């Protein structure tokens, strides 16, 4: 394999790039260093690398070409191997990149293989993937027409090419223009009979922080208009190639890529460019946009289409303002115009291109609807900071139930300033927010850094957080505080948030200046600090504290690994309070504490207070498992409520436990061995979960305390709770609520993969009859699309206890989640969306049941089937058809659920001790 490493004046980083090739797990590689006539020490460094390893050859161009094309083309000519890759001197190849790509090419016979790129920010070490959706799984693509979305994968460096493929089609990079990759890659995709995709990183793209003296990289030069011209020039070259080669049918895919990637990069910068630059940009881009067929705009987000229209129409200031909202659906336009039943962007004359009726602004909800908070005045007097904030609310989200605060972080807990967002028709008035720094000992915190104030709004128990935008031309203000200087200005990227930077002054600043000389001492200090505050010392301290007698009235409650006041521990706690037993509760929280009742002590999970509480408590109560590092004190009793019945294999039935190292099994046995009492909801729970975990302690066969509310759903208190949940979700009267609660997929946490139903179709066909509330697993992520706000709600925020949603719903849609067992206590319809059932069931983890045998409702695999079930009286037919199986399901999985579990648990586990 040949790897062409191009370099220009990069003597310092060239060895790292070359070493990443020579150190590959594939040893049969040659490195061709193509030097674009460097003027620094690069030639000497290249010669030294070639002398040190016979696999390295060098070539030097007679004159600098000013780009990447000429040295890459020279490398193509010089390459000897049957396979070829390209590498830039400031980047690297991961260890197995060459071998894994070569094996894939040989196995598939593809003309080239493409893989994932890791974008590594050198300044802070942050990493992110290049279009990860394109590299989700391995595949062999039979030509670009089978997957035109790969036009977006326009880099040349994340690919392994067959040399005969390059030669056969005379693939070369265009010289004299930047963004040469785009034409080269477009030609490669079009000519390839097949190409392979691998889902692992094969290239590390370093995003270096350059000094002012260094020339910025091409990708960091968007502020230069000639950079824009190069983009347009290459786009025209690709268009010409498609036309000349008879592939114009691929033009829509290429146009979509240009608009969604290339152009969008520049649009995001518009709010922070000078007016003259925006005008020149429009003059360069406008003619090309006018040539694109109207259909190419249709796939774009509405706010980008509006921005492009304003740009082409010469309304440049409005275009720059609109650009702030691209990709930010919760950021509202300043104004909208309503005319003839339609809604249009801005305050001017209605135009079809500005039509945003599809956003359904009048049906948006508090959590997801668009708002805009803007700084319109700023005054600094002494140590008092006065902000004037204007809130734009075109969706009418602000009502009498909304309260707000302006949050400003300063190294610890945020400073919270009361803030009343303005509401009402027309242009809203600016609401004042005053921050009196005299009352805040900021200088004592030793804080340095940068923070962005946010506006936090609350409504009926729900909370949303929005940025505070600042004018791009906001002059910097400075306040001098003891040991600190506070600078207030505007962030020059993204949405353009207000930015508050804190810098040390005086002795603290001097200490920072001396930091390079003190770095070994500082590193040692950091190590000592970690030892003094880290988990090891906490575990040691815990083992000493646990020797002390337990505090006989102390109960530590933890639910959902500290996520809030929920699950069975909540209902046991409420029963203890109702009974007035002489016990003192401490709850564990790991994040937002708003779900906990006022006055209830909460300790942060993993903190010193947490360590002390666990070590001294008489009772432990949780729903998942306290950390393995903390063995149970001798005088403590541990009640395990667990968080649901099992469909997937658990405990010692898990392959990684059953076949893994003995240490894993020993640790699991020790964790289970701490439990004194385990609550059981059914005999099936004992057959699966209890057996799989080897638990031999006391069982309370009383049902789950959290399910008491579901069994007694018809009581006034539960009906009130359901009405309150529907009000918070803003579900219109007369509309039924479908709760969609899928579980996560192993190996794909946080990917969004579990949200498999076609929500736009469901909302479009059933939105007048149903509201769909999506409650993903807390390992998953989900954001409700704003254009679906009339029919889709996000149930993941503001509802720590899922019972609120269960009680409010008319039917449940799930897949393999244990929520179906709880929901059966309500006796309401259960639908199963199982389009990936065979893959889920046959995965590494496995399941205890054939879902088709136990299912209390239909197993659906297409959204159209779901629509038919939910339309009209379809659910009545489901009830009749599955009545017998539903009853069997209840008998099997809810046998102990009688609605009095909390009382039984308190009577059995606590009351005897309390006399």
C-alpha positions in Angstrom: 0.0 0.0 0.0 1.2 3.5 -0.8 0.4 6.4 1.4 1.0 9.9 -0.1 1.8 12.4 2.7 1.6 16.0 1.4 3.4 18.7 3.3 4.3 22.4 3.1 6.3 24.2 5.8 5.2 21.7 8.4 8.5 20.3 9.7 7.2 20.0 13.3 4.2 17.8 12.6 5.4 15.8 9.6 7.2 13.1 11.7 3.9 12.5 13.6 2.0 11.9 10.3 4.7 9.6 8.9 5.1 7.7 12.1 1.4 7.0 12.1 1.9 5.2 8.8 5.1 3.4 9.6 3.6 2.2 12.9 0.5 0.7 11.3 -0.4 -2.9 12.1 0.0 -3.4 8.3 3.7 -3.4 7.8 3.7 -3.6 4.0 3.4 0.1 3.4 5.4 2.7 1.6 5.3 6.4 2.4 5.7 9.0 -0.3 6.4 12.5 1.2 5.3 15.0 -1.4 6.8 18.3 -0.4 5.2 21.3 -2.1 8.5 23.3 -2.2 8.7 24.1 1.5 10.9 27.0 2.7 11.3 25.8 6.3 13.1 22.7 7.7 10.7 20.3 6.0 13.1 19.1 3.4 15.7 18.2 6.0 13.1 16.5 8.2 11.7 14.5 5.2 15.3 13.4 4.2 15.9 12.2 7.8 12.7 10.2 7.8 13.6 8.6 4.5 17.1 7.7 5.7 15.7 6.1 8.9 13.3 3.8 7.1 13.6 2.3 3.6 9.8 2.4 3.2 9.9 6.2 3.0 10.6 8.1 -0.2 10.5 11.8 -0.8 9.8 14.0 -3.8 9.9 17.8 -3.9 7.9 20.0 -6.3 10.1 22.7 -8.1 7.7 25.5 -7.1 5.0 25.9 -4.5 1.5 25.2 -6.0 -0.4 26.9 -3.2 -2.7 24.0 -2.7 -3.1 20.3 -2.1 -3.7 19.1 -5.7 -0.2 19.3 -7.2 1.6 17.3 -4.5 -1.1 14.7 -4.4 -1.0 14.3 -8.1 2.8 13.9 -7.9 2.3 11.3 -5.3 -0.1 9.4 -7.5 2.5 9.3 -10.3 5.2 8.1 -7.9 3.1 5.4 -6.1 4.1 1.7 -6.7 1.6 -0.3 -4.7 -1.7 -1.7 -5.9 -3.6 0.4 -3.3 -3.3 4.1 -2.4 -4.2 6.5 0.4 -3.7 10.2 1.0 -2.6 11.8 4.3 -2.0 15.5 5.2 1.1 16.3 7.2 -0.9 17.7 10.2 -3.1 14.6 10.5 -2.7 10.9 11.4 -3.9 7.4 10.6 -5.3 5.3 13.4 -3.3 2.1 14.2 -5.4 -0.4 12.2 -6.6 1.9 9.5 -4.5 0.5 6.6 -5.0 -3.1 7.5 -8.7 -2.9 8.0 -9.3 -0.9 4.8 -7.1 -3.3 2.8 -8.8 -6.4 4.1 -12.2 -4.9 3.3 -11.1 -4.0 -0.2 -9.8 -7.5 -0.8 -12.9 -9.2 0.6 -15.5 -7.0 -1.2 -13.6 -6.3 -4.5 -14.8 -2.6 -4.2 -13.0 0.1 -6.2 -12.4 2.0 -3.0 -13.3 1.8 0.7 -14.3 4.7 2.8 -14.3 5.0 6.6 -15.1 7.3 9.5 -13.1 10.4 10.3 -12.4 11.6 13.8 -12.1 15.4 14.1 -9.7 16.1 16.9 -9.5 19.6 18.4 -5.8 20.0 19.4 -6.5 22.8 21.8 -8.8 21.0 24.2 -8.7 17.4 23.0 -12.4 17.3 22.1 -13.3 14.8 19.4 -16.3 14.4 17.1 -17.1 12.2 14.1 -17.5 13.3 10.5 -21.1 12.6 9.4 -21.5 9.5 11.6 -24.8 8.6 10.0 -22.9 7.7 6.8 -20.8 5.2 8.8 -23.3 3.5 11.0 -22.7 0.0 9.7 -20.5 -1.9 7.2 -21.9 -2.1 3.7 -21.0 -2.6 0.1 -22.7 0.0 -2.1 -23.3 -1.0 -5.8 -22.6 2.5 -7.1 -23.5 6.0 -6.0 -27.1 5.8 -7.3 -27.8 3.3 -4.6 -26.8 5.7 -1.9 -26.5 9.3 -3.3 -26.1 10.7 0.2 -22.4 9.7 0.0 -21.8 12.8 -2.1 -21.5 14.4 1.4 -18.4 12.2 2.1 -16.3 14.4 -0.1 -12.9 14.0 1.6 -10.2 12.1 -0.3 -8.2 11.2 2.8 -10.5 8.7 4.5 -10.4 6.3 1.6 -8.3 3.5 0.3 -8.3 3.4 -3.5 -7.3 0.6 -5.9 -4.4 2.0 -8.0 -5.8 0.5 -11.2 -9.2 2.2 -10.5 -7.4 5.6 -10.3 -5.4 4.8 -13.5 -8.4 3.5 -15.4 -10.4 6.7 -14.9 -7.3 9.0 -14.9 -8.4 10.4 -11.5 -6.4 13.6 -10.6 -7.0 16.6 -8.4 -7.8 19.9 -10.1 -4.9 22.3 -9.7 -5.2 26.0 -9.1 -8.3 25.8 -6.9 -9.0 24.8 -3.3 -11.6 22.2 -2.2 -10.0 19.9 -4.8 -11.3 16.9 -2.8 -14.8 17.6 -3.9 -14.2 17.1 -7.6 -11.9 14.1 -7.1 -14.4 12.4 -4.7 -17.4 13.1 -7.0 -15.6 11.5 -9.9 -14.6 8.6 -7.8 -18.1 8.0 -6.6 -19.6 8.3 -10.1 -17.0 6.0 -11.7 -17.0 3.3 -9.0 -18.8 0.1 -9.8 -19.0 -0.4 -6.1 -17.5 1.1 -2.9 -17.4 -0.3 0.6 -18.1 1.5 3.9 -16.6 0.6 7.2 -18.0 2.0 10.5 -14.7 2.6 12.3 -12.3 5.6 12.3 -9.6 5.4 9.6 -8.4 9.0 9.7 -7.7 11.5 12.5 -8.2 15.1 11.3 -6.4 17.5 13.6 -8.0 20.9 14.0 -5.1 22.9 15.1 -5.3 26.2 17.0 -3.0 28.5 15.0 -1.3 31.6 16.1 -2.1 34.9 14.4 1.2 34.7 12.6 0.4 31.3 11.0 -1.5 31.1 7.8 -5.0 29.6 8.5 -5.9 26.3 7.0 -8.2 26.2 4.0 -11.1 24.9 6.2 -10.5 27.7 8.7 -10.4 30.4 6.0 -14.1 31.0 5.5 -13.7 34.6 6.3 -11.9 35.1 3.0 -14.1 35.8 0.0 -11.7 34.0 -2.4 -12.4 30.9 -0.3 -16.1 31.3 -1.2 -15.2 31.7 -4.9 -13.2 28.5 -4.7 -16.2 26.6 -3.3 -18.4 27.9 -6.1 -15.8 27.1 -8.7 -15.4 23.5 -7.6 -19.2 23.2 -7.4 -19.4 24.3 -11.1 -16.6 21.8 -12.0 -18.6 19.0 -10.4 -21.7 20.1 -12.3 -19.8 20.2 -15.6 -18.4 16.7 -14.9 -21.9 15.3 -14.2 -23.2 16.8 -17.4 -20.3 15.7 -19.6 -20.3 12.2 -18.3 -24.0 11.7 -18.8 -24.8 11.6 -15.1 -27.0 14.7 -14.7 -29.6 12.6 -12.9 -27.2 12.7 -9.9 -27.2 16.5 -9.9 -30.0 16.8 -7.2 -28.0 14.7 -4.8 -24.9 16.9 -5.4 -27.0 20.1 -5.0 -28.4 18.8 -1.8 -24.9 18.2 -0.5 -23.8 21.7 -1.6 -26.7 23.5 0.1 -26.7 21.5 3.3 -23.0 21.3 3.8 -20.9 23.8 1.8 -23.2 26.8 1.8 -24.5 26.2 5.3 -21.0 26.7 6.7 -21.0 30.2 5.4 -24.5 31.0 6.3 -23.8 30.3 9.9 -21.1 33.0 9.9 -23.2 35.7 8.4 -24.4 37.3 11.7 -20.8 38.0 12.6 -19.5 39.5 9.3 -19.3 43.1 8.4 -22.0 44.4 6.0 -19.5 44.8 3.2 -18.4 41.2 3.5 -22.0 40.0 3.4 -22.7 42.0 0.3 -19.6 40.6 -1.5 -20.6 37.1 -0.4 -24.1 37.5 -1.8 -22.7 38.8 -5.0 -20.5 35.6 -5.3 -23.1 33.1 -4.1 -26.3 34.6 -5.4 -25.9 33.8 -9.1 -25.1 30.2 -8.4 -28.1 29.8 -6.1 -30.3 31.3 -8.9 -29.1 28.5 -11.3 -30.1 25.7 -8.9 -33.5 24.1 -9.7 -36.2 25.1 -7.1 -36.6 21.4 -6.2 -33.1 21.4 -4.7 -34.2 23.8 -2.0 -37.2 21.7 -0.9 -35.3 19.3 1.3 -33.7 22.1 3.3 -34.9 23.3 6.7 -37.4 26.1 6.3 -35.2 28.6 8.1 -32.3 28.0 5.7 -34.6 28.4 2.7 -35.8 31.7 4.2 -32.2 32.8 4.7 -31.2 32.0 1.2 -34.2 33.8 -0.2 -33.4 36.9 1.8 -29.8 36.7 0.6 -30.7 36.5 -3.0 -33.3 39.3 -2.6 -30.7 41.6 -1.3 -32.2 41.8 2.2 -28.8 41.2 3.7 -29.4 42.3 7.3 -32.5 40.1 7.6 -30.6 37.2 6.0 -27.8 37.6 8.6 -30.4 37.7 11.4 -32.2 34.7 10.0 -28.9 32.7 9.8 -28.8 32.7 13.7 -31.8 30.3 13.7 -30.5 27.7 11.2 -30.3 24.4 13.0 -31.9 25.9 16.1 -35.7 25.2 16.0 -36.3 26.7 19.4 -34.9 30.1 18.3 -37.7 32.3 17.1 -37.7 34.9 14.4 -38.1 38.4 15.8 -41.4 38.9 14.0 -43.9 37.1 11.9 -46.8 38.2 9.7 -50.1 36.5 9.7 -52.2 37.0 6.5 -55.0 35.0 4.9 -54.6 32.1 7.3 -50.9 31.8 6.6 -47.8 32.8 8.6 -44.8 34.5 7.1 -41.3 35.2 8.3 -40.6 38.8 9.2 -42.7 42.0 9.2 -42.7 42.8 5.5 -45.0 41.9 2.7 -46.0 38.2 2.6 -44.1 36.2 0.1 -44.4 32.5 -0.7 -40.7 32.0 -0.1 -41.2 33.3 3.5 -44.1 31.1 4.3 -43.5 29.3 7.6 -47.1 28.1 8.2 -45.7 24.6 8.3 -44.1 25.4 11.7 -47.7 25.6 13.1 -46.6 28.3 15.5 -50.1 28.6 17.1 -49.9 24.9 18.2 -46.4 24.9 19.7 -45.9 23.8 23.3 -44.0 25.5 26.1 -41.1 23.0 26.0 -40.4 23.0 22.3 -41.9 26.2 20.9 -39.6 28.9 19.6 -38.5 31.9 21.7 -35.8 34.5 21.3 -34.2 36.4 24.2 -32.1 39.3 23.1 -29.9 41.7 25.0 -31.0 45.2 24.0 -29.3 47.3 26.7 -26.3 46.8 29.0 -25.1 49.2 31.7 -22.3 48.8 34.1 -22.2 51.0 37.2 -19.6 50.2 39.8 -20.1 46.5 40.4 -23.7 46.4 39.2 -24.5 44.9 35.9 -27.9 45.9 34.4 -29.2 44.0 31.4 -32.2 44.8 29.3 -33.7 41.7 27.8 -36.3 41.6 25.1 -38.2 38.4 24.5 -39.8 37.6 21.1 -42.6 35.1 21.4 -44.3 34.6 18.0 -45.8 31.3 19.2 -47.6 32.8 22.2 -45.9 30.5 24.7 -45.7 33.0 27.6 -48.8 33.1 29.8 -49.6 33.7 33.4 -48.1 30.4 34.5 -44.6 31.3 33.2 -41.9 32.5 35.6 -38.2 33.0 34.8 -34.7 33.6 35.9 -31.5 34.8 34.3 -28.7 32.4 35.2 -25.1 33.4 35.2 -22.4 30.8 36.1 -19.4 31.9 38.1 -17.3 28.9 38.9 -19.9 27.2 41.1 -23.6 27.2 41.4 -25.2 29.7 38.9 -26.1 33.2 40.0 -29.8 33.4 39.5 -31.4 36.8 38.8 -35.2 37.1 38.8 -36.4 37.8 35.2 -39.9 38.4 33.9 -40.1 37.6 30.2 -42.3 40.1 28.3 -45.4 38.9 26.5 -48.2 40.3 24.5 -48.8 41.5 20.9 -46.5 43.7 18.9 -43.0 44.5 19.8 -42.3 43.5 23.4 -40.7 45.8 25.9 -37.3 45.1 27.4 -37.5 43.4 30.8 -34.8 44.5 33.3 -32.4 42.1 35.0 -29.9 43.4 37.6 -26.9 41.5 38.9 -25.4 43.1 42.0 -21.9 41.8 42.2 -21.3 43.5 45.6 -23.2 40.6 47.1 -21.2 37.8 45.4 -17.7 37.0 46.6 -16.5 36.2 43.1 -12.9 37.0 43.9 -12.7 34.3 46.5 -13.6 31.6 44.1 -10.4 31.7 42.1 -12.4 31.2 39.0 -11.2 31.8 35.5 -13.1 30.9 32.3 -16.1 31.8 30.2 -19.8 31.5 30.7 -22.9 32.3 28.7 -26.0 33.5 30.6 -29.2 31.6 30.0 -32.8 32.4 30.5 -34.6 29.7 32.5 -38.4 29.6 32.2 -40.7 27.4 34.3 -44.4 26.5 33.6 -46.4 24.1 35.7 -43.4 22.1 36.8 -41.7 22.1 33.4 -38.5 23.9 32.7 -36.8 25.1 29.6 -33.4 26.8 29.1 -32.7 29.3 26.3 -29.6 31.3 25.3 -29.5 35.0 25.7 -28.4 36.5 22.3 -26.3 39.6 22.0 -25.8 42.0 19.1 -22.7 40.9 17.1 -21.3 44.5 17.3 -21.8 44.7 21.1 -18.8 46.7 22.5 -16.9 45.0 25.3 -17.6 46.1 28.8 -15.2 45.4 31.7 -15.7 45.3 35.4 -12.8 45.2 37.8 -13.4 43.0 40.8 -11.0 41.9 43.6 -8.6 39.4 42.0 -10.8 39.3 38.8 -11.7 41.1 35.7 -15.1 40.5 34.2 -15.6 41.1 30.4 -19.0 41.2 28.9 -19.3 40.9 25.1 -20.9 38.9 22.2 -19.9 35.5 21.2 -18.8 35.6 17.5 -20.2 32.2 16.4 -23.3 30.0 16.5 -26.4 31.9 17.6 -24.3 34.7 19.0 -24.8 34.4 22.7 -24.0 36.9 25.4 -20.6 36.0 26.7 -19.2 36.7 30.1 -15.5 36.0 30.6 -13.7 35.9 33.9 -10.0 36.5 34.1 -7.7 36.5 37.1 -5.9 39.7 38.1 -3.3 40.5 40.7 -1.6 37.6 42.5 -3.8 35.1 40.8 -2.8 36.4 37.3 0.9 36.4 38.4 0.6 32.8 39.4 -0.9 31.9 36.0 2.0 33.7 34.2 4.5 31.6 36.2 2.6 28.4 35.4 5.1 27.1 32.8 7.9 27.2 35.3 5.7 25.6 38.0 4.1 23.0 35.8 5.8 20.0 37.5 4.7 21.3 40.8 1.2 22.0 39.6 1.0 18.5 38.1 2.0 17.1 41.5 -0.6 19.3 43.2 -3.3 18.1 40.8 -2.4 14.5 41.6 -2.5 15.1 45.3 -5.8 16.9 44.9 -7.3 14.0 43.0 -6.1 11.6 45.7 -7.7 13.8 48.3 -11.0 14.0 46.5 -11.1 10.9 44.3 -13.1 7.7 44.6 -10.2 5.7 46.2 -10.0 8.0 49.3 -13.8 8.2 49.5 -13.9 4.4 49.6 -11.2 4.3 52.3 -13.1 6.9 54.3 -16.3 5.0 53.8 -14.8 1.8 55.3 -13.7 3.7 58.4 -17.1 5.5 58.8 -19.0 2.2 58.5 -17.4 1.0 61.6 -19.3 3.5 63.6 -22.8 2.6 64.9 -25.6 3.3 62.4 -27.9 6.3 62.8 -31.0 4.3 63.5 -33.4 6.8 62.1 -31.6 7.5 58.8 -32.9 6.1 55.5 -31.0 6.7 52.3 -33.3 6.7 49.2 -32.0 6.5 45.6 -34.0 6.0 42.4 -32.9 5.7 38.8 -29.2 6.1 39.9 -30.0 9.5 41.4 -32.0 10.9 38.5 -34.9 12.1 40.7 -37.8 11.5 43.0 -39.4 8.5 41.3 -39.8 4.8 41.1 -40.7 2.6 44.1 -38.4 4.4 46.5 -40.6 7.5 46.1 -43.8 5.7 47.0 -42.2 4.0 50.0 -41.0 7.4 51.2 -44.4 8.9 50.8 -45.9 6.1 52.9 -43.3 6.6 55.6 -44.2 10.3 55.7 -48.0 9.6 55.7 -47.5 7.2 58.6 -45.4 9.6 60.6 -42.7 7.1 61.5 -39.7 8.4 63.3 -37.4 8.1 60.4 -35.2 10.7 58.7 -34.9 10.5 54.9 -31.9 11.6 52.8 -32.3 11.3 49.0 -29.6 10.9 46.4 -29.6 13.2 43.3 -27.2 13.2 40.4 -28.5 16.3 38.5 -31.6 18.4 38.4 -33.2 18.4 41.8 -36.5 20.1 40.9 -38.4 16.8 41.2 -37.7 16.4 44.9 -40.3 17.8 47.4 -39.4 21.0 49.3 -37.5 20.4 52.5 -36.2 16.9 51.6 -32.4 16.7 52.1 -30.6 15.7 48.8 -27.0 14.7 48.6 -25.1 14.5 45.3 -24.3 11.0 44.1 -20.6 10.4 44.7 -20.0 13.3 47.0 -18.6 13.3 50.5 -22.1 13.8 51.9 -23.2 10.7 49.9 -20.3 8.6 51.3 -21.2 9.7 54.9 -24.9 9.0 54.4 -24.3 5.5 53.0 -21.9 4.7 55.8 -24.1 5.8 58.7 -27.6 4.9 57.4 -29.8 2.2 59.1 -31.6 1.6 55.9 -30.7 1.6 52.2 -33.5 1.8 49.6 -32.9 2.0 45.9 -34.2 0.7 42.5 -30.9 0.0 40.6 -27.9 -0.7 42.9 -25.6 1.3 45.1 -22.0 1.5 43.9 -20.0 -1.7 44.2 -17.2 0.1 46.1 -19.5 0.5 49.1 -20.2 -2.7 51.0 -23.1 -2.7 53.3 -22.3 -1.7 56.9 -23.0 -4.4 59.6 -26.0 -2.6 61.1 -27.6 -1.6 57.8 -30.6 -3.2 56.1 -30.8 -3.0 52.3 -34.2 -3.0 50.5 -33.9 -3.5 46.8 -37.0 -2.5 44.9 -35.6 -3.1 41.3 -37.0 -1.1 38.4 -39.0 -3.6 36.4 -39.5 -7.1 35.2 -37.1 -8.7 32.8 -37.5 -9.4 29.1 -33.8 -9.2 28.3 -31.3 -11.6 30.0 -30.1 -10.3 33.3 -27.4 -11.0 35.9 -25.5 -14.3 35.4 -27.5 -15.0 32.2 -25.7 -12.1 30.5 -23.0 -13.4 28.1 -20.4 -10.9 29.4 -21.0 -12.2 32.9 -21.5 -15.9 32.1 -18.5 -16.2 29.8 -16.5 -13.2 31.1 -13.6 -13.1 33.6 -14.3 -14.6 37.1 -13.9 -11.1 38.6 -17.1 -9.9 37.0 -19.0 -12.8 38.5 -17.5 -12.3 41.9 -18.4 -8.6 41.9 -22.0 -9.3 40.9 -22.3 -11.9 43.7 -21.0 -9.4 46.2 -23.4 -6.7 45.0 -26.4 -9.0 45.1 -25.2 -10.4 48.5 -25.8 -6.9 50.0 -29.6 -7.1 49.5 -31.6 -8.1 52.6 -35.0 -7.9 51.0 -36.1 -7.8 47.3 -39.6 -6.8 46.2 -41.3 -9.2 43.7 -44.2 -8.3 41.4 -44.9 -11.8 40.1 -43.8 -15.4 40.0 -42.3 -14.7 36.6 -40.0 -12.2 38.1 -38.7 -14.9 40.5 -38.3 -17.4 37.6 -36.2 -14.9 35.6 -34.6 -12.0 37.5 -34.3 -13.6 40.9 -32.9 -16.9 39.5 -30.6 -15.1 37.1 -29.0 -13.1 39.9 -28.7 -16.0 42.3 -30.6 -14.1 45.0 -31.5 -16.2 48.0 -32.6 -13.6 50.5 -36.1 -12.5 51.7 -38.7 -11.8 49.0 -41.7 -9.5 49.6 -44.4 -10.8 47.2 -46.5 -7.6 47.3 -46.0 -6.0 43.9 -44.0 -2.9 43.1 -44.9 0.2 45.2 -44.7 2.4 42.1 -47.5 0.4 40.6 -50.0 1.1 43.4 -51.0 4.3 41.7 -51.6 2.4 38.4 -53.7 -0.3 40.1 -55.7 2.5 41.8 -55.9 4.7 38.7 -59.6 5.4 39.2 -59.1 7.2 42.5 -59.5 11.0 42.5 -55.9 11.6 43.4 -54.7 9.6 40.3 -57.2 11.2 38.0 -56.1 14.6 39.2 -52.5 13.6 38.5 -53.4 12.5 35.0 -55.2 15.8 34.3 -52.2 17.7 35.6 -49.8 15.8 33.3 -52.1 16.4 30.2 -52.2 20.1 31.1 -48.4 20.3 31.4 -48.1 18.6 28.0 -50.7 21.0 26.6 -52.8 18.2 25.1 -56.0 19.7 23.6 -59.3 18.7 25.1 -60.9 15.8 23.4 -57.7 14.4 22.0 -56.4 11.0 23.0 -52.8 10.5 24.2 -50.5 7.7 22.9 -47.5 7.1 25.0 -44.6 5.9 22.9 -42.0 4.4 25.3 -39.3 2.3 23.5 -36.3 0.9 25.3 -32.7 1.5 24.3 -30.6 -0.7 22.0 -27.5 -2.4 23.4 -24.4 -0.9 21.7 -26.4 2.1 20.4 -27.1 4.2 23.6 -27.7 7.8 22.8 -28.0 7.2 19.1 -31.7 7.7 18.7 -32.0 4.3 17.1 -34.8 3.2 19.3 -37.2 5.9 17.9 -38.3 3.7 15.0 -41.8 4.9 14.3 -42.3 7.3 11.4 -43.5 10.2 13.6 -44.1 12.7 10.7 -46.5 10.2 9.1 -48.2 9.3 12.4 -48.7 13.0 13.2 -49.9 13.8 9.6 -52.5 11.1 9.6 -53.6 11.0 13.2 -52.7 14.5 14.6 -56.3 15.7 14.9 -57.3 12.6 16.9 -54.2 11.7 18.9 -51.2 13.4 20.6 -48.1 11.2 20.6 -45.9 11.6 23.7 -42.4 10.2 23.2 -40.8 8.9 26.3 -37.4 7.4 25.4 -35.2 5.5 27.8 -33.0 7.7 29.8 -30.0 6.1 28.0 -31.5 7.4 24.7 -31.9 10.9 23.2 -34.8 12.5 21.4 -35.9 16.0 20.4 -39.4 16.6 19.2 -39.3 18.2 15.7 -41.0 21.6 15.9 -43.1 21.0 12.7 -44.7 18.1 14.5 -45.5 20.1 17.7 -49.3 20.0 16.9 -49.2 16.2 17.5 -45.9 15.2 19.1 -44.7 15.9 22.6 -41.4 15.2 24.3 -42.1 13.3 27.5 -38.4 13.0 28.6 -38.2 16.4 30.3 -40.1 17.4 33.4 -41.5 13.9 34.1 -39.0 12.1 36.2 -41.7 9.7 37.4 -43.1 7.9 34.3 -46.3 7.2 36.2 -47.5 10.7 35.4 -47.4 9.8 31.7 -48.8 6.3 32.2 -51.8 7.6 34.1 -52.4 10.4 31.5 -52.3 8.1 28.4 -55.0 6.2 26.6 -52.8 3.6 25.1 -49.1 2.5 25.2 -46.8 1.9 22.3 -43.6 0.2 23.2 -41.3 -2.5 21.9 -39.3 -4.6 24.4 -39.5 -2.3 27.4 -40.5 -3.6 30.8 -42.9 -0.6 31.0 -45.5 -3.0 29.3 -45.7 -5.0 32.6 -46.4 -1.9 34.6 -48.9 -0.6 32.1 -50.9 -3.8 32.3 -52.0 -2.7 35.8 -54.1 0.0 34.0 -55.8 -2.5 31.8 -55.4 -0.1 28.8 -54.3 -1.1 25.3 -50.7 -2.1 24.7 -49.3 -2.0 21.1 -45.8 -3.3 20.2 -43.7 -1.8 17.4 -41.2 -4.5 16.7 -39.8 -3.9 13.2 -36.3 -5.0 14.4 -37.5 -7.9 16.6 -35.4 -10.7 15.1 -32.2 -8.6 15.3 -33.0 -7.6 18.9 -33.9 -11.1 20.0 -30.9 -12.6 18.2 -28.5 -10.0 19.6 -25.7 -10.9 22.0 -27.9 -10.3 25.1 -30.9 -12.5 24.3 -34.4 -12.6 25.7 -36.4 -14.8 28.1 -39.5 -14.9 26.0 -40.7 -15.2 22.5 -42.6 -11.9 22.4 -45.2 -13.3 20.0 -46.3 -15.8 22.6 -46.8 -13.4 25.5 -47.7 -10.2 23.6 -50.8 -8.5 25.2 -51.4 -6.6 21.9 -50.5 -6.6 18.2 -46.8 -6.7 17.1 -46.6 -4.1 14.3 -43.7 -3.6 11.9 -44.9 -0.7 9.8 -46.2 2.8 10.7 -49.1 2.2 8.3 -50.2 -0.7 10.4 -50.0 1.5 13.5 -52.1 4.2 11.8 -54.8 1.7 11.0 -55.0 0.4 14.6 -55.2 3.9 16.1 -57.7 5.3 13.5 -61.4 5.4 14.4 -62.4 2.4 16.5 -59.3 0.4 15.7 -58.4 0.1 19.4 -61.8 -1.4 20.3 -61.0 -4.1 17.8 -57.6 -4.7 19.4 -59.2 -4.9 22.8 -61.6 -7.6 21.6 -59.0 -9.5 19.7 -56.5 -9.6 22.5 -58.8 -9.8 25.5 -57.8 -13.3 26.4 -54.0 -12.8 25.9 -54.2 -9.5 27.9 -55.7 -11.4 30.8 -53.1 -14.1 30.6 -50.4 -11.4 30.5 -51.8 -9.8 33.6 -52.1 -13.1 35.5 -48.6 -14.0 34.6 -46.8 -10.7 35.2 -48.9 -8.7 37.7 -50.0 -11.5 40.0 -48.9 -9.7 43.2 -50.0 -6.2 42.2 -52.9 -5.4 44.5 -52.4 -1.6 45.0 -51.1 -1.8 48.6 -47.4 -2.6 48.0 -46.2 0.6 49.8 -48.1 -0.2 52.9 -46.9 -3.8 52.9 -43.3 -2.8 52.5 -43.5 -0.3 55.3 -45.3 -2.8 57.6 -42.7 -5.5 56.9 -39.5 -3.7 56.5 -39.7 -0.6 58.7 -42.6 -0.6 61.2 -41.3 -3.4 63.4 -38.0 -1.6 63.9 -39.8 1.6 64.7 -41.8 0.1 67.5 
